Amino acid sequence: MFHGSNVAIVTPFKNGGVDEEALQRLIEWHIESGTHGIVSCGTTGESATLSHEEHDRVVDFTLEVVNGRIPVIAGSGSNSTQEAIQRTKHAKLAGADGVLLVVPYYNKPTQEGMFQHFQAIAETVDIPIILYNVPGRTVVNMEAETVARLAEIPNIVGIKEATGSLAQASDVIGLCPEDFTVLSGEDSVVFPMYSVGGRGVISVTANVVPKDMAEMCDAAEEGDWQKARNLHYKLRPLSAAMFYEANPIPVKTALSLMGKIQGDLRLPLSPMGENSREKLIATMKTYGLMN
């Protein structure tokens, strides 16, 4: 169901609110560029700073603009199980193709706590669920054995594996059913992830170069490993630049420099530091994104 380049799309802001005109332009650009799916209100979409009303509106608006042309996955995770259920219910009613549910952050749940959290959501809302394992933000790691237990639940269909570890991804792929989808959550290992059985990425870098990320995934899926490898090495410096500072500071700065969005962030995120910004501009110039 989900594969290839799925952009973790930014949420553009303007004058303190969501800039829907800019968001619509970004969505159309992604569809034209071959992006395989859109993830709305994820980490890169600054979901942590959106009000519940804004969160629901961004999901609704994204679905309206996409209008069934490519899959839309709605971020609906929370460290509160009941809140995650409410956000997931909204995504279901809005018509999302699936949801992305992060491991509960701050609480530091045990493996059993994680299992019961996701099980409760899956049993309450019948919608395809992609788990999201990102220990760099949640502190705790969801172990492969826990993922395998969850993969037995029919509507838990995949995972965004953002440890960057091919060993962990391999363990997950080896333990889970063949139809369970493993997507990279780390742009720098998308290509090698394909080699161990991954099926794509939920990508930050695709915000800036949607065509190249989509073409790399297409090449890997078609078995054109030389083309995929070439694109992997082309993308690597830019992917690294997207993390010069906390995501999504660099990617929104890059999109602003490209004239795609205004680039506003919400506190506690602050504008990119001058040294990092200069490095980002240099990387973008080398890539051919700026003169």
N, C-alpha and C positions, 0 to 999 in steps of 0.2 A: 504493500500500500504506500509506504513512504520510502523514498530512496533519493540518491543523487544530492544535489546542492539545495539545501533548504536554508534560506537566509533567516538569521535571527535579526529581524528588521528593527532599525532604530525607531523611536517615537519622536518625531520632530516637534519642538516647542517654539512658540512665538508669542511674545507679550504675555508670558505666564501660562498660556494654555496650549493645548495640542494643536499643531498646525496641520489641519486636515488636507489642505491643498497640497502641501509638500509631501505628505504621506501618500496621497493619491498618485502624485508624479513618480514617487519612488516605486510604488507597486507596479505601475504600468511599465516602468523601465525594467524591472525584474522580469516581468512576464515576457517582454520583448527580447530580453537577453538570454532567455532559456532557463532561468531559475526554476527548479522542480517543485518547490513548495515554499510557503511563507510561514514563519513562526512569529506570531504576534504576542507582544507583552511578555517577552522573556527577559533575561538579565540585560541584554543589549537594548531592549525596549524600555529600560528603566522602570520595570514593573513595580519595584520597591518604592518608587516615589509617586506613583499614580494613585489617585483616590479610587475607591471602588467604582464610582460613577464613570470616571475617566477610563479605567481599565475596561469596563463593559462596553463603553462607547468605541474605544479603539478596536476591540475585537469585532463589534458589530460593523463598524465602518470598513474595516479590512475585508470582511466577508462580502459586504455590498459591492466594493470596488472589484474584488477578484471575480465575483459572480460565477464561481464554479470552474474557472479556467485552469487553476492549479490548486492542489490541496492547501488548506489553511489549518495550521496547528495553533491552538490558543494556549498560551501559558496560563496555568490555573493553579499552580502550586502555592503552598503556604506552610509555615511551621505549625499552624493550627489545622488539625484534620477537618474540623467543621467548616472553617473558612475555605479550605481547599475544595470541599464538597460543594459549597455554594458557588464558587467560581466555576467549577466543572459543570454544574447544572446549567449555569448561564451559557457556557460554551456549547453545550448540547442543544439548548433551546435556540441559540443563535444560528446553529447549522454548521459549526466547526467540524472539520473532517477528523480531528483528533485533538488531544490535549497533551501538554508537556508538564509533568509533575516533578518538581525538584525534591530531593531528599530534605526533610525538615531541618531547617537551619536553626542555630542558637540552642535548641533543646538538647542536642547531642543524644539522640535516641540510640538504643541498642539495635542490633540486627532484627530482633523480634519486634521491637517497636516500629521500625521501618516497615517490616512486613505487614503488620497489622494496620498501619497508616494507609498504605497503598491498597491493601485488600478492602478496607472499609470504603474507600472512594470508588474502587472498581465495582464493588457490589451494590453501591448506591446509584451510580450513574453509568448507564450502558453506552459508553463511547470509547473508541480506541484510545488507549493510554500509552504514552511514551514516558518511561522513567527518566530521571535526569540526575546523574551522579557526578557531582562537582565538589570534591572534598576541599578544594582551595577556598570555597565560599561557605560550605556547610560544616566544615571541621571534621565531620565523620565520613568514612568511606563505606559505600554499600558493597558488601562482598559478593563475589560471583555466585556463591551458594544461595544467597538471599535473592539475587536476581533470578536464578533458576527456579526457586520456589514460586516467585511472583509470575514467572513466565507460564506457569501452569494455569493461571487465571485467564480465561478466554479473551477478555478485552484488554489485557496488558500485552501489547503487541511488539514493544521494542524499548530500547534505551538509548539515551544520549550519554555516551561514555566519555566523560571529560577529565579523566585522570591523566590522559596523555600516555598511558602505559599500554603498550602492545601486549604485554604479558597478561594484564588484567582483562583486556578486550578478548584475548585468545581464550582465557578461562571462561568468560561469559559465553562466547560463541560455542565453545566445546561442551558446555553444560546445558545450554538451552536448546529448545527445538529448532529445527532448520528454518522454520518460517518466522522465527523471532528476529526482528531487525535491530542490528547494532549500528548506530550512527556515531561518527566521531564528534566529540564536542571540543576538539582541539584542532585548529586548522592546519597546524604543522604536520600532523600525522594522518591526514585523510588518505593520501596515496598509499602509504604502507598499511593502513587499516584495511583497505580493499584486499590486500594480499593475504590477510588472515581471515577474511570472510565478512568484513564490514560492508555496508551498503550505501555509504554516503556520509553526509555531514550536516550538522546544524551550525551554520557558519557566521562568524563576524566579518571576515574578510570579503565575503560575497556581497556585503553592503556596498563596497567600493568598486569591486571588479566582478560583477555577477556573471558576465559572459565567460571569463577565464575559469572561474570556479566550476561553473556548469559544464564547460567543455572538458575539464579534467575528469570530472565524475563520469560524463558520457564516455570518454575514451577508456577509462578503467572498466566500465560496465560492458563495453564492446570488445574488451580484450586488446585494445591498442595501447599496450603498456609503454611503448616508447613515447607516444604523444602525451600520455598521462604523466610519465616521469619528467618530460621536458616542462610541462606546465607546473608540476610540483616544485621544481627548482626555480622556475620563474616567480611563483607565488610566495616562496619562503621568506624573502626579505620583507615583503609587504605584510605578510601574516605576522611576522615578528613585530613590525611597527605598530600593529593594532593593539599591542600590549606594552608599549613604552610606558604608559600609565594605565590606571585601572580602566577596564572596559566599562562603559562605552566612550570614555573621554577621547581617545585617539580617533576612533571611527567617526564620531560626530564632527571632530575637527577636520578630518579628511574630507568628509562630505560637504562641509562648509567651504573649504578651500576649492572644491570642485563646483561650487555654486548650486549644489543640490538641495541644501537645507540651510537654515539660519545658524544652526549649531549650538543653540542654547542648551544648557544643562540645568539640572535641579540640584540644589544642595541636598546632601553633603558633597556631591560631585562639584568640582570647581574647574575653571578653564585650564587648558593644558599649559604646563610650565614652558618658559621660553626655550630652554635647552632641548626639551623633548619635542617641542613644536618644530624647531629647526631641523632636528634629525628626521622627523616625519616628512617635512617638506623635501628634504634631500632624497629620501627613499622614494617618495612619490614622483619626483623629477626623473630619477633613474628608471623607474618603471614606465614612465611616459604619460603619467596622469596630469602632470603640470609642465609648463614650459620653463 
